[in-house]
């Protein structure tokens, strides 16, 4: 038995192990390549999916922005309507006061006095008119001062004018309105 040669058998076994190694190496490379390609597709799919979600959100945000803009416009319109309603309420509330002011004018103006211009700015009323005499202007001022609605009559100008007779005059008069009576009545009535 001393003459047995084991070298060809070892060589064959080395060739088989090398072949197995190359097959396993090829399979590992194939699996790695397949995994890399699959991973690349999966990442691209996730990116596309996220881009689709981002585009959807962008569209929805644009829709919501339009709705917010519309809501802001509606709020602005609502505020304008409320302001108009307040103005109308104020005007409606002042209507009886204006009637009362004219009624008080009728009661305070003596005969022989005529107004050609009545101008109101805030609580001040400017009167321009004609009187048959200066005594009538004095009576007008006393009656305006005695009135509950008019305060502080102030004669600013008197000129002789024969439109209403020889003793006639043209006058300009300032008087202040006292609207606290209407406000007190409104508070008493619970308005």
Secondary structure, DSSP 8 states (H G I E B T S, - for coil): -TT---HHHHHHHHHHHHHHHHHHHHHHHHHHHHHHHHHHHHHHHHHHHHHHHHHHHHHHHHHHHHHHHHHHHHHHHHHHHHHHHHHHHHHHHHHHHHHHHHHHHHHH--TTEEEEEEEEETTEEEEEEEESSHHHHHHHHHHHHHSSSEEEEEEEEEEE-GGG-TT-EEEEEEEEE-THHHHHHHHHHT-
